[in-house]
Amino acid sequence: MAIPQDGPGEVLVAVRGGSEAYAAWSAAPVARDVRVIVVDSVSARSVIVEPLPP
């Protein structure tokens, strides 16, 4: 799911050999299927992300 600027989106995070969905926020919009890096945790199921540098 795409992440709108300052709005919630969703990311899949690799966890223990599988993937789990987390609510995600980003300062800039992030398109669908773009790899991101988690830079902070807001809660147990919410994260702040940035696009992964090329």
C-alpha positions as CSV (number, residue, x, y, z in Angstrom):
1,M,0.0,0.0,0.0
2,A,1.3,3.5,-0.8
3,I,2.1,5.9,2.0
4,P,0.8,9.4,1.6
5,Q,2.7,12.4,2.9
6,D,2.1,12.6,6.7
7,G,-0.7,10.0,6.4
8,P,-0.9,6.3,7.3
9,G,0.0,3.6,4.9
10,E,1.1,0.0,5.4
11,V,4.5,-1.8,5.1
12,L,5.5,-5.4,5.3
13,V,8.5,-6.0,7.7
14,A,10.6,-9.1,7.6
15,V,10.2,-10.7,11.1
16,R,11.4,-14.1,12.3
17,G,11.6,-15.6,8.8
18,G,8.2,-14.2,7.7
19,S,6.5,-10.9,7.1
20,E,4.2,-8.8,9.3
21,A,2.1,-5.7,8.3
22,Y,2.7,-2.5,10.2
23,A,1.0,0.9,9.9
24,A,3.5,3.3,8.5
25,W,4.1,7.1,8.3
26,S,6.6,9.0,6.2
27,A,7.4,12.7,5.8
28,A,7.4,12.3,2.0
29,P,5.0,10.2,0.0
30,V,6.2,6.7,-0.8
31,A,4.8,4.7,-3.8
32,R,3.6,1.2,-3.6
33,D,6.3,-1.5,-3.9
34,V,9.2,0.9,-2.9
35,R,11.6,-0.6,-0.4
36,V,11.8,1.4,2.8
37,I,13.9,1.5,6.0
38,V,12.3,1.7,9.4
39,V,13.7,4.8,11.2
40,D,11.5,4.8,14.3
41,S,8.8,2.9,16.1
42,V,5.7,4.8,17.2
43,S,4.0,1.9,18.9
44,A,4.1,-1.9,18.8
45,R,2.4,-2.0,15.3
46,S,3.3,1.5,13.9
47,V,6.5,2.7,12.4
48,I,8.1,5.7,10.7
49,V,9.8,4.9,7.4
50,E,12.0,6.5,4.7
51,P,12.6,5.2,1.2
52,L,15.7,3.1,1.0
53,P,18.5,5.0,-0.7
54,P,19.5,3.6,-4.2
